[in-house]
Amino acid sequence: MSELWQSYSDDAFVAEVREFVREHIAPVADEYDRDDIYPLAIAKGLAKKGWTSITLSPEYGGGGRDYQLAVALFEEVAVGSAAVAISIMSTFQAQTIITRFGNDSLKKRYLPMFREGLLCAYALTEANHGSDIRHLDTKAHLDGNEWVIHGEKSFITSGSAAEFFIILAETDAGVSVFAVPRDTPGLSTYIGVESATFGLRNGPHVNLVLDHVRIPADHLVGIEGKGVRQVVTTLDYSRTLAAAVGIGISRAAFDDSLEYARGRNVFGQKVFDFQGIQWYFAEMLTEIDAARLLVYRAAEALNRHEDIERYSSEAKLKAESVAAKMASIAMQVCGAHGTATNTSFGRYLRDAKTYEIAGGSAEILKNTIARYLQKG
């Protein structure tokens, strides 16, 4: 049903991504979800295409394109698998924070690696603090020309395959951001008690242990003590991409349920021929189209560097709510078929619900939007 979904960026690019999804992602999406597998080969394949560095400056080997294309990428990949989309989300987050705040030596050393397929994880969360990144147990101090980091991060998405970590730690000046390669001595990971989620399954989440890890002084990202602001700014960017993932989930649920309703005969007619079912689909299409327009408006805000906090939060709040609703309705109209474990409808519902919490919960997003209004 891709003809329903108009391209809002580069038509040729969207067509190429859709073909890649059909060939390489959709056929394995249910298997990867069932077995909780990180899609390593797919993530590297997306990088080889230049897609995971599509907004990166050509100076560092990137495509230098606008955020409409990045949104289109995440939307189309998520139609095939939301878990694959979040696997490259962490890479975009690391790329963004280094691009926006990293010093020149850090940029020259690591940004070209993204074009080659560098896989990253964004290590913010701690067991004792959750979403509150203003207070951390992980500490860092400067020893000569090296930073020494000690502590533990928990529930790190994409951490099982990450080759590079963006880490938050508290210094004397306050919360700060550090870039830490996986092969740094003293860094290790393990699978914690709550490592597996029931949605967005791209490999078990890991705990990240930093046992007096030493990194060069220039691996401080941005200004010491300004880490919270830097991370929040980066999340404003990634929330727009997360919203695009929600659109992808919604479209997949819609397309699969419409195909079933058009092909299934009950009581002498197609399921879709019942007016009540048609109304379901009319509502679904309207909701998805509305959310989609908001997401691409948020991409425009990224390009213009205007009202990013507002539109990224609105887009994710709306898109994830719509995704959960669409997945539920799709399951409903398909009846018993929708609940069967050999169909993808359960995956859509689990992924949608998980993303209402992950990457900025609905409550956090509402607080962000309210703060925007307070500024006015």
C-alpha positions, 0 to 999 in steps of 0.5 A: 500500500505504499501508493497511499503514503506520499513521499515528503522528501526525495522521491528517488531516495524514498523508493530506494529505501523502500526497496531495501526494506522489502528485500532486507528488513521485512523478511527477518523482522519477526524473527529478529523480534522473537529472538531479540537479535541486534540487526548487525548486518542490516545496520552496517548495510544502511551505513554502506548506503550512506544513509546513517550519515545522511545529514552529516557534513560532507567534510566528514564523509556525510551526505549533507542532506536535510532532516526530511530525508532522515525522517523519511529513512526512519519512517520507511525502516520502521515500516519493516521493523521498528527495532531496526530503526532504533538500532540506528537511532543511537548512532544518530544521537552520537553523531548529533552530539559530537557534531553540535558540541564536540571539539575539532579533534573529536570531530576529525577523529570520529565523525568519518567513522560514521560513514564506515558504519560506526555503531553507537549507544547513548549511555545516560540512564542509571539504576538509581536515577532513571530519567533524572540525568541531573544527578548521577552516581557515575563520576569523572575527574581530570588526571593530567591530560586524561579523564578518569570515569568510574560508575555504571550505566543501566538499560542501555539500548543498542549496547550489546553491539555498540562500538562507541558510547556517549556517556554522562558522568558528573564532574566537579563542574556538574554533569558532563558528556564523554565519548568512550570507544568500546575497546577502552580498558576498564569498560565492560558490559553485562546483561542486567535483570531487566535487560529484555523488553517486550517491544523494540527488541534489538538485542538485550539492553546492557549495563555498562561498567566503567572501572576507572576508565581513562580517556584523552582530555579531548574526549570531553564533549562540549563544555564541562558541566553543561552536559544536561543541556547538550543531551537535551538538545540532542534528544530534541533532534532524535525525538523527531526521528523517534516520531518517524518510527511511530509513523512507520509502525502505524503504516505497517499496522494499517497496511497489513490489516487493510490487506487482510480485511480486503481478502477475508470473506465473512457472512458472504462478503469481504470484511472491508465491505462492512461499513463499521470496518470502513469507518475504522480505516477512514479514522486510521488513515486520517490519524496517520496522515495528520501525525505524519504531517506534524512529523515532517513539520518537525523535520522542517524545524530541525532544518531551520533550527527554530522551535525544535523543542516544541515540534519534536516533542509534539511530533513524538507525543502525537506519533507514538499515541497514534501508533499505539491506537493504530496497532490496537485497531488493526488487531481488532479488525483482524479478529483472531488473526490479529492475535495469532503469534505467527502474524506481525500484529503483536509486534506492532502493538508491543513496539508502539507501546514501548515507544510511548515510554522509550525515548521520552515518555508521554509525560516528559513530552507534555512537560516539555511542551508546557515549558515551551508555553511558559516561555511565551 
